[in-house]
Amino acid sequence: MLAPKIFEWGNKLVINFVFHHEGYAAEAECVCNEEWIEDVIIRYDGPGEISTVRLLAVKYAEETMKDFLSIKTAESERVTSFDPEI
């Protein structure tokens, strides 16, 4: 999988990524809130079942969303724990 492109759109998180399935490229765009994936758009022109490709896209999006939110939480904790007296 290529590195996903992640951006925040309002209070949503949008994840775009490309991965391979059965030798063909699949592109996915997932719109998420902080708890779940709300919408998935798949572009795939290969021989495999689109439902299988969608399941893979959801799996990758869940992993990416989890990583992104944990990094964001760690950064906000680091900023809020800043002590100017040090």
PyMOL Python script that loads the backbone (N, CA, C, O; Angstrom):
from pymol import cmd

cmd.read_pdbstr("""\
ATOM      1  N   MET A   1       0.843  -1.171   0.000  1.00  0.00           N
ATOM      2  CA  MET A   1       0.000   0.000   0.000  1.00  0.00           C
ATOM      3  C   MET A   1       0.889   1.235   0.000  1.00  0.00           C
ATOM      4  O   MET A   1       1.890   1.299   0.715  1.00  0.00           O
ATOM      5  N   LEU A   2       0.507   2.215  -0.814  1.00  0.00           N
ATOM      6  CA  LEU A   2       1.208   3.490  -0.800  1.00  0.00           C
ATOM      7  C   LEU A   2       0.819   4.255   0.459  1.00  0.00           C
ATOM      8  O   LEU A   2      -0.227   4.001   1.056  1.00  0.00           O
ATOM      9  N   ALA A   3       1.663   5.181   0.849  1.00  0.00           N
ATOM     10  CA  ALA A   3       1.372   5.968   2.052  1.00  0.00           C
ATOM     11  C   ALA A   3       0.047   6.702   1.876  1.00  0.00           C
ATOM     12  O   ALA A   3      -0.158   7.372   0.864  1.00  0.00           O
ATOM     13  N   PRO A   4      -0.845   6.585   2.843  1.00  0.00           N
ATOM     14  CA  PRO A   4      -2.152   7.242   2.716  1.00  0.00           C
ATOM     15  C   PRO A   4      -2.037   8.757   2.845  1.00  0.00           C
ATOM     16  O   PRO A   4      -1.146   9.277   3.516  1.00  0.00           O
ATOM     17  N   LYS A   5      -2.952   9.444   2.191  1.00  0.00           N
ATOM     18  CA  LYS A   5      -3.069  10.895   2.347  1.00  0.00           C
ATOM     19  C   LYS A   5      -4.236  11.124   3.295  1.00  0.00           C
ATOM     20  O   LYS A   5      -5.348  10.652   3.059  1.00  0.00           O
ATOM     21  N   ILE A   6      -3.969  11.848   4.357  1.00  0.00           N
ATOM     22  CA  ILE A   6      -4.968  12.068   5.398  1.00  0.00           C
ATOM     23  C   ILE A   6      -5.166  13.569   5.569  1.00  0.00           C
ATOM     24  O   ILE A   6      -4.202  14.326   5.677  1.00  0.00           O
ATOM     25  N   PHE A   7      -6.413  13.982   5.592  1.00  0.00           N
ATOM     26  CA  PHE A   7      -6.682  15.376   5.907  1.00  0.00           C
ATOM     27  C   PHE A   7      -7.991  15.487   6.667  1.00  0.00           C
ATOM     28  O   PHE A   7      -8.873  14.634   6.575  1.00  0.00           O
ATOM     29  N   GLU A   8      -8.080  16.575   7.420  1.00  0.00           N
ATOM     30  CA  GLU A   8      -9.290  16.823   8.193  1.00  0.00           C
ATOM     31  C   GLU A   8     -10.182  17.771   7.406  1.00  0.00           C
ATOM     32  O   GLU A   8      -9.722  18.769   6.851  1.00  0.00           O
ATOM     33  N   TRP A   9     -11.455  17.439   7.370  1.00  0.00           N
ATOM     34  CA  TRP A   9     -12.442  18.225   6.631  1.00  0.00           C
ATOM     35  C   TRP A   9     -13.603  18.485   7.578  1.00  0.00           C
ATOM     36  O   TRP A   9     -14.452  17.620   7.792  1.00  0.00           O
ATOM     37  N   GLY A  10     -13.628  19.679   8.138  1.00  0.00           N
ATOM     38  CA  GLY A  10     -14.604  19.968   9.191  1.00  0.00           C
ATOM     39  C   GLY A  10     -14.283  19.110  10.401  1.00  0.00           C
ATOM     40  O   GLY A  10     -13.157  19.125  10.898  1.00  0.00           O
ATOM     41  N   ASN A  11     -15.266  18.364  10.874  1.00  0.00           N
ATOM     42  CA  ASN A  11     -15.021  17.449  11.995  1.00  0.00           C
ATOM     43  C   ASN A  11     -14.833  16.013  11.513  1.00  0.00           C
ATOM     44  O   ASN A  11     -14.947  15.070  12.297  1.00  0.00           O
ATOM     45  N   LYS A  12     -14.545  15.849  10.224  1.00  0.00           N
ATOM     46  CA  LYS A  12     -14.345  14.519   9.627  1.00  0.00           C
ATOM     47  C   LYS A  12     -12.876  14.317   9.279  1.00  0.00           C
ATOM     48  O   LYS A  12     -12.112  15.270   9.127  1.00  0.00           O
ATOM     49  N   LEU A  13     -12.514  13.078   9.160  1.00  0.00           N
ATOM     50  CA  LEU A  13     -11.188  12.676   8.727  1.00  0.00           C
ATOM     51  C   LEU A  13     -11.354  11.976   7.386  1.00  0.00           C
ATOM     52  O   LEU A  13     -12.158  11.051   7.269  1.00  0.00           O
ATOM     53  N   VAL A  14     -10.605  12.404   6.372  1.00  0.00           N
ATOM     54  CA  VAL A  14     -10.678  11.792   5.049  1.00  0.00           C
ATOM     55  C   VAL A  14      -9.348  11.102   4.778  1.00  0.00           C
ATOM     56  O   VAL A  14      -8.284  11.709   4.899  1.00  0.00           O
ATOM     57  N   ILE A  15      -9.424   9.825   4.411  1.00  0.00           N
ATOM     58  CA  ILE A  15      -8.232   9.024   4.147  1.00  0.00           C
ATOM     59  C   ILE A  15      -8.301   8.547   2.701  1.00  0.00           C
ATOM     60  O   ILE A  15      -9.258   7.880   2.308  1.00  0.00           O
ATOM     61  N   ASN A  16      -7.282   8.892   1.909  1.00  0.00           N
ATOM     62  CA  ASN A  16      -7.164   8.415   0.531  1.00  0.00           C
ATOM     63  C   ASN A  16      -5.941   7.518   0.453  1.00  0.00           C
ATOM     64  O   ASN A  16      -4.871   7.883   0.940  1.00  0.00           O
ATOM     65  N   PHE A  17      -6.086   6.349  -0.155  1.00  0.00           N
ATOM     66  CA  PHE A  17      -4.936   5.479  -0.320  1.00  0.00           C
ATOM     67  C   PHE A  17      -5.125   4.552  -1.512  1.00  0.00           C
ATOM     68  O   PHE A  17      -6.238   4.310  -1.979  1.00  0.00           O
ATOM     69  N   VAL A  18      -3.992   4.044  -1.982  1.00  0.00           N
ATOM     70  CA  VAL A  18      -3.967   3.112  -3.107  1.00  0.00           C
ATOM     71  C   VAL A  18      -3.290   1.839  -2.626  1.00  0.00           C
ATOM     72  O   VAL A  18      -2.258   1.889  -1.956  1.00  0.00           O
ATOM     73  N   PHE A  19      -3.874   0.701  -2.969  1.00  0.00           N
ATOM     74  CA  PHE A  19      -3.274  -0.588  -2.633  1.00  0.00           C
ATOM     75  C   PHE A  19      -3.495  -1.539  -3.796  1.00  0.00           C
ATOM     76  O   PHE A  19      -4.252  -1.237  -4.719  1.00  0.00           O
ATOM     77  N   HIS A  20      -2.837  -2.683  -3.752  1.00  0.00           N
ATOM     78  CA  HIS A  20      -2.966  -3.668  -4.826  1.00  0.00           C
ATOM     79  C   HIS A  20      -3.778  -4.865  -4.362  1.00  0.00           C
ATOM     80  O   HIS A  20      -3.660  -5.315  -3.223  1.00  0.00           O
ATOM     81  N   HIS A  21      -4.604  -5.370  -5.270  1.00  0.00           N
ATOM     82  CA  HIS A  21      -5.384  -6.577  -5.014  1.00  0.00           C
ATOM     83  C   HIS A  21      -5.362  -7.412  -6.283  1.00  0.00           C
ATOM     84  O   HIS A  21      -5.812  -6.962  -7.337  1.00  0.00           O
ATOM     85  N   GLU A  22      -4.844  -8.616  -6.184  1.00  0.00           N
ATOM     86  CA  GLU A  22      -4.731  -9.539  -7.316  1.00  0.00           C
ATOM     87  C   GLU A  22      -4.009  -8.901  -8.502  1.00  0.00           C
ATOM     88  O   GLU A  22      -4.378  -9.118  -9.656  1.00  0.00           O
ATOM     89  N   GLY A  23      -2.973  -8.109  -8.201  1.00  0.00           N
ATOM     90  CA  GLY A  23      -2.162  -7.508  -9.251  1.00  0.00           C
ATOM     91  C   GLY A  23      -2.727  -6.238  -9.860  1.00  0.00           C
ATOM     92  O   GLY A  23      -2.133  -5.690 -10.789  1.00  0.00           O
ATOM     93  N   TYR A  24      -3.847  -5.759  -9.368  1.00  0.00           N
ATOM     94  CA  TYR A  24      -4.473  -4.545  -9.889  1.00  0.00           C
ATOM     95  C   TYR A  24      -4.539  -3.490  -8.790  1.00  0.00           C
ATOM     96  O   TYR A  24      -4.685  -3.806  -7.609  1.00  0.00           O
ATOM     97  N   ALA A  25      -4.427  -2.237  -9.205  1.00  0.00           N
ATOM     98  CA  ALA A  25      -4.496  -1.145  -8.238  1.00  0.00           C
ATOM     99  C   ALA A  25      -5.942  -0.878  -7.840  1.00  0.00           C
ATOM    100  O   ALA A  25      -6.855  -0.938  -8.664  1.00  0.00           O
ATOM    101  N   ALA A  26      -6.123  -0.588  -6.583  1.00  0.00           N
ATOM    102  CA  ALA A  26      -7.426  -0.180  -6.058  1.00  0.00           C
ATOM    103  C   ALA A  26      -7.213   1.130  -5.313  1.00  0.00           C
ATOM    104  O   ALA A  26      -6.260   1.270  -4.547  1.00  0.00           O
ATOM    105  N   GLU A  27      -8.097   2.074  -5.538  1.00  0.00           N
ATOM    106  CA  GLU A  27      -8.028   3.353  -4.844  1.00  0.00           C
ATOM    107  C   GLU A  27      -9.236   3.458  -3.925  1.00  0.00           C
ATOM    108  O   GLU A  27     -10.358   3.137  -4.318  1.00  0.00           O
ATOM    109  N   ALA A  28      -8.999   3.906  -2.710  1.00  0.00           N
ATOM    110  CA  ALA A  28     -10.088   4.030  -1.739  1.00  0.00           C
ATOM    111  C   ALA A  28     -10.073   5.416  -1.115  1.00  0.00           C
ATOM    112  O   ALA A  28      -9.018   5.997  -0.863  1.00  0.00           O
ATOM    113  N   GLU A  29     -11.252   5.918  -0.877  1.00  0.00           N
ATOM    114  CA  GLU A  29     -11.428   7.167  -0.146  1.00  0.00           C
ATOM    115  C   GLU A  29     -12.428   6.893   0.967  1.00  0.00           C
ATOM    116  O   GLU A  29     -13.555   6.467   0.714  1.00  0.00           O
ATOM    117  N   CYS A  30     -12.010   7.138   2.189  1.00  0.00           N
ATOM    118  CA  CYS A  30     -12.852   6.850   3.349  1.00  0.00           C
ATOM    119  C   CYS A  30     -13.086   8.130   4.142  1.00  0.00           C
ATOM    120  O   CYS A  30     -12.151   8.878   4.429  1.00  0.00           O
ATOM    121  N   VAL A  31     -14.335   8.368   4.488  1.00  0.00           N
ATOM    122  CA  VAL A  31     -14.707   9.505   5.325  1.00  0.00           C
ATOM    123  C   VAL A  31     -15.047   8.941   6.700  1.00  0.00           C
ATOM    124  O   VAL A  31     -15.894   8.057   6.831  1.00  0.00           O
ATOM    125  N   CYS A  32     -14.376   9.463   7.720  1.00  0.00           N
ATOM    126  CA  CYS A  32     -14.514   8.917   9.068  1.00  0.00           C
ATOM    127  C   CYS A  32     -14.811  10.034  10.062  1.00  0.00           C
ATOM    128  O   CYS A  32     -14.467  11.195   9.841  1.00  0.00           O
ATOM    129  N   ASN A  33     -15.458   9.654  11.163  1.00  0.00           N
ATOM    130  CA  ASN A  33     -15.482  10.538  12.314  1.00  0.00           C
ATOM    131  C   ASN A  33     -14.491   9.919  13.298  1.00  0.00           C
ATOM    132  O   ASN A  33     -13.733   9.029  12.913  1.00  0.00           O
ATOM    133  N   GLU A  34     -14.475  10.353  14.528  1.00  0.00           N
ATOM    134  CA  GLU A  34     -13.471   9.825  15.455  1.00  0.00           C
ATOM    135  C   GLU A  34     -13.791   8.435  15.971  1.00  0.00           C
ATOM    136  O   GLU A  34     -12.994   7.858  16.711  1.00  0.00           O
ATOM    137  N   GLU A  35     -14.942   7.881  15.598  1.00  0.00           N
ATOM    138  CA  GLU A  35     -15.328   6.573  16.116  1.00  0.00           C
ATOM    139  C   GLU A  35     -15.474   5.498  15.048  1.00  0.00           C
ATOM    140  O   GLU A  35     -15.192   4.331  15.319  1.00  0.00           O
ATOM    141  N   TRP A  36     -15.905   5.856  13.849  1.00  0.00           N
ATOM    142  CA  TRP A  36     -16.127   4.841  12.824  1.00  0.00           C
ATOM    143  C   TRP A  36     -16.018   5.433  11.428  1.00  0.00           C
ATOM    144  O   TRP A  36     -15.947   6.650  11.253  1.00  0.00           O
ATOM    145  N   ILE A  37     -16.007   4.553  10.444  1.00  0.00           N
ATOM    146  CA  ILE A  37     -15.961   4.941   9.039  1.00  0.00           C
ATOM    147  C   ILE A  37     -17.395   5.180   8.578  1.00  0.00           C
ATOM    148  O   ILE A  37     -18.249   4.302   8.700  1.00  0.00           O
ATOM    149  N   GLU A  38     -17.649   6.366   8.050  1.00  0.00           N
ATOM    150  CA  GLU A  38     -19.001   6.718   7.627  1.00  0.00           C
ATOM    151  C   GLU A  38     -19.270   6.377   6.164  1.00  0.00           C
ATOM    152  O   GLU A  38     -20.388   6.003   5.812  1.00  0.00           O
ATOM    153  N   ASP A  39     -18.254   6.503   5.310  1.00  0.00           N
ATOM    154  CA  ASP A  39     -18.467   6.278   3.883  1.00  0.00           C
ATOM    155  C   ASP A  39     -17.177   5.773   3.254  1.00  0.00           C
ATOM    156  O   ASP A  39     -16.084   6.186   3.641  1.00  0.00           O
ATOM    157  N   VAL A  40     -17.311   4.880   2.286  1.00  0.00           N
ATOM    158  CA  VAL A  40     -16.161   4.328   1.569  1.00  0.00           C
ATOM    159  C   VAL A  40     -16.453   4.394   0.077  1.00  0.00           C
ATOM    160  O   VAL A  40     -17.507   3.950  -0.378  1.00  0.00           O
ATOM    161  N   ILE A  41     -15.515   4.950  -0.678  1.00  0.00           N
ATOM    162  CA  ILE A  41     -15.615   4.976  -2.135  1.00  0.00           C
ATOM    163  C   ILE A  41     -14.441   4.173  -2.673  1.00  0.00           C
ATOM    164  O   ILE A  41     -13.294   4.420  -2.300  1.00  0.00           O
ATOM    165  N   ILE A  42     -14.720   3.218  -3.542  1.00  0.00           N
ATOM    166  CA  ILE A  42     -13.692   2.339  -4.105  1.00  0.00           C
ATOM    167  C   ILE A  42     -13.628   2.548  -5.612  1.00  0.00           C
ATOM    168  O   ILE A  42     -14.656   2.635  -6.283  1.00  0.00           O
ATOM    169  N   ARG A  43     -12.406   2.627  -6.135  1.00  0.00           N
ATOM    170  CA  ARG A  43     -12.186   2.611  -7.578  1.00  0.00           C
ATOM    171  C   ARG A  43     -11.298   1.409  -7.867  1.00  0.00           C
ATOM    172  O   ARG A  43     -10.143   1.362  -7.444  1.00  0.00           O
ATOM    173  N   TYR A  44     -11.843   0.447  -8.585  1.00  0.00           N
ATOM    174  CA  TYR A  44     -11.116  -0.803  -8.844  1.00  0.00           C
ATOM    175  C   TYR A  44     -11.615  -1.380 -10.159  1.00  0.00           C
ATOM    176  O   TYR A  44     -12.822  -1.505 -10.370  1.00  0.00           O
ATOM    177  N   ASP A  45     -10.690  -1.729 -11.040  1.00  0.00           N
ATOM    178  CA  ASP A  45     -11.058  -2.266 -12.346  1.00  0.00           C
ATOM    179  C   ASP A  45     -10.388  -3.621 -12.562  1.00  0.00           C
ATOM    180  O   ASP A  45      -9.967  -3.945 -13.672  1.00  0.00           O
ATOM    181  N   GLY A  46     -10.295  -4.399 -11.503  1.00  0.00           N
ATOM    182  CA  GLY A  46      -9.647  -5.701 -11.598  1.00  0.00           C
ATOM    183  C   GLY A  46     -10.653  -6.826 -11.625  1.00  0.00           C
ATOM    184  O   GLY A  46     -11.863  -6.596 -11.603  1.00  0.00           O
ATOM    185  N   PRO A  47     -10.143  -8.057 -11.672  1.00  0.00           N
ATOM    186  CA  PRO A  47     -11.021  -9.220 -11.794  1.00  0.00           C
ATOM    187  C   PRO A  47     -11.655  -9.680 -10.479  1.00  0.00           C
ATOM    188  O   PRO A  47     -12.611 -10.454 -10.495  1.00  0.00           O
ATOM    189  N   GLY A  48     -11.142  -9.219  -9.360  1.00  0.00           N
ATOM    190  CA  GLY A  48     -11.639  -9.701  -8.070  1.00  0.00           C
ATOM    191  C   GLY A  48     -12.989  -9.112  -7.702  1.00  0.00           C
ATOM    192  O   GLY A  48     -13.477  -8.173  -8.331  1.00  0.00           O
ATOM    193  N   GLU A  49     -13.573  -9.689  -6.671  1.00  0.00           N
ATOM    194  CA  GLU A  49     -14.857  -9.206  -6.165  1.00  0.00           C
ATOM    195  C   GLU A  49     -14.677  -7.839  -5.506  1.00  0.00           C
ATOM    196  O   GLU A  49     -13.763  -7.647  -4.704  1.00  0.00           O
ATOM    197  N   ILE A  50     -15.539  -6.908  -5.842  1.00  0.00           N
ATOM    198  CA  ILE A  50     -15.461  -5.569  -5.262  1.00  0.00           C
ATOM    199  C   ILE A  50     -15.709  -5.609  -3.754  1.00  0.00           C
ATOM    200  O   ILE A  50     -15.188  -4.769  -3.022  1.00  0.00           O
ATOM    201  N   SER A  51     -16.494  -6.568  -3.289  1.00  0.00           N
ATOM    202  CA  SER A  51     -16.751  -6.670  -1.846  1.00  0.00           C
ATOM    203  C   SER A  51     -15.474  -7.021  -1.084  1.00  0.00           C
ATOM    204  O   SER A  51     -15.259  -6.537   0.027  1.00  0.00           O
ATOM    205  N   THR A  52     -14.631  -7.859  -1.677  1.00  0.00           N
ATOM    206  CA  THR A  52     -13.348  -8.199  -1.054  1.00  0.00           C
ATOM    207  C   THR A  52     -12.446  -6.980  -1.006  1.00  0.00           C
ATOM    208  O   THR A  52     -11.782  -6.728   0.000  1.00  0.00           O
ATOM    209  N   VAL A  53     -12.424  -6.229  -2.090  1.00  0.00           N
ATOM    210  CA  VAL A  53     -11.613  -5.013  -2.148  1.00  0.00           C
ATOM    211  C   VAL A  53     -12.113  -4.004  -1.115  1.00  0.00           C
ATOM    212  O   VAL A  53     -11.314  -3.337  -0.458  1.00  0.00           O
ATOM    213  N   ARG A  54     -13.421  -3.895  -0.974  1.00  0.00           N
ATOM    214  CA  ARG A  54     -14.000  -2.970   0.006  1.00  0.00           C
ATOM    215  C   ARG A  54     -13.616  -3.384   1.429  1.00  0.00           C
ATOM    216  O   ARG A  54     -13.282  -2.531   2.251  1.00  0.00           O
ATOM    217  N   LEU A  55     -13.661  -4.680   1.722  1.00  0.00           N
ATOM    218  CA  LEU A  55     -13.269  -5.152   3.057  1.00  0.00           C
ATOM    219  C   LEU A  55     -11.814  -4.815   3.359  1.00  0.00           C
ATOM    220  O   LEU A  55     -11.489  -4.401   4.472  1.00  0.00           O
ATOM    221  N   LEU A  56     -10.933  -4.990   2.368  1.00  0.00           N
ATOM    222  CA  LEU A  56      -9.526  -4.625   2.554  1.00  0.00           C
ATOM    223  C   LEU A  56      -9.388  -3.122   2.790  1.00  0.00           C
ATOM    224  O   LEU A  56      -8.624  -2.694   3.655  1.00  0.00           O
ATOM    225  N   ALA A  57     -10.121  -2.332   2.027  1.00  0.00           N
ATOM    226  CA  ALA A  57     -10.059  -0.877   2.178  1.00  0.00           C
ATOM    227  C   ALA A  57     -10.510  -0.456   3.571  1.00  0.00           C
ATOM    228  O   ALA A  57      -9.889   0.407   4.192  1.00  0.00           O
ATOM    229  N   VAL A  58     -11.575  -1.056   4.060  1.00  0.00           N
ATOM    230  CA  VAL A  58     -12.070  -0.734   5.405  1.00  0.00           C
ATOM    231  C   VAL A  58     -11.035  -1.129   6.453  1.00  0.00           C
ATOM    232  O   VAL A  58     -10.805  -0.388   7.409  1.00  0.00           O
ATOM    233  N   LYS A  59     -10.416  -2.282   6.281  1.00  0.00           N
ATOM    234  CA  LYS A  59      -9.374  -2.734   7.221  1.00  0.00           C
ATOM    235  C   LYS A  59      -8.209  -1.743   7.241  1.00  0.00           C
ATOM    236  O   LYS A  59      -7.759  -1.338   8.312  1.00  0.00           O
ATOM    237  N   TYR A  60      -7.719  -1.351   6.059  1.00  0.00           N
ATOM    238  CA  TYR A  60      -6.613  -0.394   5.982  1.00  0.00           C
ATOM    239  C   TYR A  60      -7.020   0.960   6.568  1.00  0.00           C
ATOM    240  O   TYR A  60      -6.227   1.601   7.258  1.00  0.00           O
ATOM    241  N   ALA A  61      -8.240   1.390   6.298  1.00  0.00           N
ATOM    242  CA  ALA A  61      -8.713   2.680   6.817  1.00  0.00           C
ATOM    243  C   ALA A  61      -8.809   2.653   8.339  1.00  0.00           C
ATOM    244  O   ALA A  61      -8.440   3.625   8.999  1.00  0.00           O
ATOM    245  N   GLU A  62      -9.302   1.549   8.903  1.00  0.00           N
ATOM    246  CA  GLU A  62      -9.395   1.438  10.366  1.00  0.00           C
ATOM    247  C   GLU A  62      -8.019   1.511  11.007  1.00  0.00           C
ATOM    248  O   GLU A  62      -7.839   2.185  12.021  1.00  0.00           O
ATOM    249  N   GLU A  63      -7.039   0.815  10.415  1.00  0.00           N
ATOM    250  CA  GLU A  63      -5.675   0.846  10.945  1.00  0.00           C
ATOM    251  C   GLU A  63      -5.088   2.250  10.845  1.00  0.00           C
ATOM    252  O   GLU A  63      -4.469   2.741  11.789  1.00  0.00           O
ATOM    253  N   THR A  64      -5.286   2.892   9.697  1.00  0.00           N
ATOM    254  CA  THR A  64      -4.759   4.239   9.479  1.00  0.00           C
ATOM    255  C   THR A  64      -5.414   5.236  10.422  1.00  0.00           C
ATOM    256  O   THR A  64      -4.734   6.084  11.000  1.00  0.00           O
ATOM    257  N   MET A  65      -6.733   5.141  10.581  1.00  0.00           N
ATOM    258  CA  MET A  65      -7.467   6.039  11.470  1.00  0.00           C
ATOM    259  C   MET A  65      -6.992   5.862  12.915  1.00  0.00           C
ATOM    260  O   MET A  65      -6.797   6.845  13.629  1.00  0.00           O
ATOM    261  N   LYS A  66      -6.809   4.626  13.338  1.00  0.00           N
ATOM    262  CA  LYS A  66      -6.345   4.342  14.701  1.00  0.00           C
ATOM    263  C   LYS A  66      -4.962   4.956  14.930  1.00  0.00           C
ATOM    264  O   LYS A  66      -4.730   5.598  15.955  1.00  0.00           O
ATOM    265  N   ASP A  67      -4.048   4.760  13.981  1.00  0.00           N
ATOM    266  CA  ASP A  67      -2.705   5.320  14.096  1.00  0.00           C
ATOM    267  C   ASP A  67      -2.743   6.850  14.125  1.00  0.00           C
ATOM    268  O   ASP A  67      -2.080   7.477  14.950  1.00  0.00           O
ATOM    269  N   PHE A  68      -3.518   7.439  13.226  1.00  0.00           N
ATOM    270  CA  PHE A  68      -3.610   8.894  13.146  1.00  0.00           C
ATOM    271  C   PHE A  68      -4.151   9.479  14.447  1.00  0.00           C
ATOM    272  O   PHE A  68      -3.601  10.448  14.971  1.00  0.00           O
ATOM    273  N   LEU A  69      -5.223   8.893  14.966  1.00  0.00           N
ATOM    274  CA  LEU A  69      -5.828   9.418  16.192  1.00  0.00           C
ATOM    275  C   LEU A  69      -4.924   9.232  17.402  1.00  0.00           C
ATOM    276  O   LEU A  69      -4.910  10.084  18.291  1.00  0.00           O
ATOM    277  N   SER A  70      -4.162   8.129  17.458  1.00  0.00           N
ATOM    278  CA  SER A  70      -3.250   7.939  18.589  1.00  0.00           C
ATOM    279  C   SER A  70      -2.101   8.945  18.528  1.00  0.00           C
ATOM    280  O   SER A  70      -1.664   9.449  19.563  1.00  0.00           O
ATOM    281  N   ILE A  71      -1.612   9.239  17.327  1.00  0.00           N
ATOM    282  CA  ILE A  71      -0.557  10.249  17.181  1.00  0.00           C
ATOM    283  C   ILE A  71      -1.103  11.625  17.554  1.00  0.00           C
ATOM    284  O   ILE A  71      -0.443  12.387  18.260  1.00  0.00           O
ATOM    285  N   LYS A  72      -2.299  11.938  17.081  1.00  0.00           N
ATOM    286  CA  LYS A  72      -2.922  13.232  17.383  1.00  0.00           C
ATOM    287  C   LYS A  72      -3.154  13.387  18.884  1.00  0.00           C
ATOM    288  O   LYS A  72      -2.928  14.465  19.434  1.00  0.00           O
ATOM    289  N   THR A  73      -3.601  12.326  19.550  1.00  0.00           N
ATOM    290  CA  THR A  73      -3.820  12.356  20.995  1.00  0.00           C
ATOM    291  C   THR A  73      -2.501  12.557  21.734  1.00  0.00           C
ATOM    292  O   THR A  73      -2.425  13.347  22.675  1.00  0.00           O
ATOM    293  N   ALA A  74      -1.464  11.840  21.307  1.00  0.00           N
ATOM    294  CA  ALA A  74      -0.155  11.978  21.947  1.00  0.00           C
ATOM    295  C   ALA A  74       0.380  13.396  21.781  1.00  0.00           C
ATOM    296  O   ALA A  74       0.957  13.956  22.714  1.00  0.00           O
ATOM    297  N   GLU A  75       0.193  13.978  20.602  1.00  0.00           N
ATOM    298  CA  GLU A  75       0.660  15.347  20.375  1.00  0.00           C
ATOM    299  C   GLU A  75      -0.106  16.343  21.236  1.00  0.00           C
ATOM    300  O   GLU A  75       0.491  17.270  21.783  1.00  0.00           O
ATOM    301  N   SER A  76      -1.415  16.165  21.364  1.00  0.00           N
ATOM    302  CA  SER A  76      -2.193  17.105  22.177  1.00  0.00           C
ATOM    303  C   SER A  76      -1.846  16.957  23.656  1.00  0.00           C
ATOM    304  O   SER A  76      -1.846  17.948  24.386  1.00  0.00           O
ATOM    305  N   GLU A  77      -1.552  15.752  24.109  1.00  0.00           N
ATOM    306  CA  GLU A  77      -1.136  15.549  25.500  1.00  0.00           C
ATOM    307  C   GLU A  77       0.219  16.190  25.753  1.00  0.00           C
ATOM    308  O   GLU A  77       0.466  16.751  26.820  1.00  0.00           O
ATOM    309  N   ARG A  78       1.093  16.099  24.756  1.00  0.00           N
ATOM    310  CA  ARG A  78       2.415  16.706  24.885  1.00  0.00           C
ATOM    311  C   ARG A  78       2.285  18.225  24.975  1.00  0.00           C
ATOM    312  O   ARG A  78       2.979  18.860  25.769  1.00  0.00           O
ATOM    313  N   VAL A  79       1.411  18.802  24.177  1.00  0.00           N
ATOM    314  CA  VAL A  79       1.217  20.252  24.181  1.00  0.00           C
ATOM    315  C   VAL A  79       0.555  20.704  25.474  1.00  0.00           C
ATOM    316  O   VAL A  79       0.963  21.716  26.045  1.00  0.00           O
ATOM    317  N   THR A  80      -0.453  19.986  25.951  1.00  0.00           N
ATOM    318  CA  THR A  80      -1.143  20.397  27.175  1.00  0.00           C
ATOM    319  C   THR A  80      -0.304  20.142  28.420  1.00  0.00           C
ATOM    320  O   THR A  80      -0.552  20.753  29.460  1.00  0.00           O
ATOM    321  N   SER A  81       0.677  19.258  28.338  1.00  0.00           N
ATOM    322  CA  SER A  81       1.511  18.994  29.505  1.00  0.00           C
ATOM    323  C   SER A  81       2.754  19.883  29.528  1.00  0.00           C
ATOM    324  O   SER A  81       3.637  19.683  30.363  1.00  0.00           O
ATOM    325  N   PHE A  82       2.834  20.852  28.631  1.00  0.00           N
ATOM    326  CA  PHE A  82       3.965  21.770  28.588  1.00  0.00           C
ATOM    327  C   PHE A  82       4.012  22.598  29.862  1.00  0.00           C
ATOM    328  O   PHE A  82       3.019  23.210  30.257  1.00  0.00           O
ATOM    329  N   ASP A  83       5.156  22.611  30.490  1.00  0.00           N
ATOM    330  CA  ASP A  83       5.336  23.366  31.728  1.00  0.00           C
ATOM    331  C   ASP A  83       6.326  24.494  31.457  1.00  0.00           C
ATOM    332  O   ASP A  83       7.510  24.220  31.264  1.00  0.00           O
ATOM    333  N   PRO A  84       5.884  25.752  31.435  1.00  0.00           N
ATOM    334  CA  PRO A  84       6.784  26.867  31.122  1.00  0.00           C
ATOM    335  C   PRO A  84       7.840  27.111  32.193  1.00  0.00           C
ATOM    336  O   PRO A  84       8.795  27.847  31.944  1.00  0.00           O
ATOM    337  N   GLU A  85       7.702  26.520  33.372  1.00  0.00           N
ATOM    338  CA  GLU A  85       8.669  26.701  34.452  1.00  0.00           C
ATOM    339  C   GLU A  85       9.935  25.888  34.226  1.00  0.00           C
ATOM    340  O   GLU A  85      10.946  26.121  34.890  1.00  0.00           O
ATOM    341  N   ILE A  86       9.893  24.940  33.303  1.00  0.00           N
ATOM    342  CA  ILE A  86      11.060  24.065  33.092  1.00  0.00           C
ATOM    343  C   ILE A  86      12.079  24.761  32.242  1.00  0.00           C
ATOM    344  O   ILE A  86      13.132  24.193  31.950  1.00  0.00           O
TER     345      ILE A  86
END
""", "prot")
cmd.dss("prot")
cmd.show_as("cartoon", "prot")
cmd.util.cbc("prot")
cmd.orient("prot")
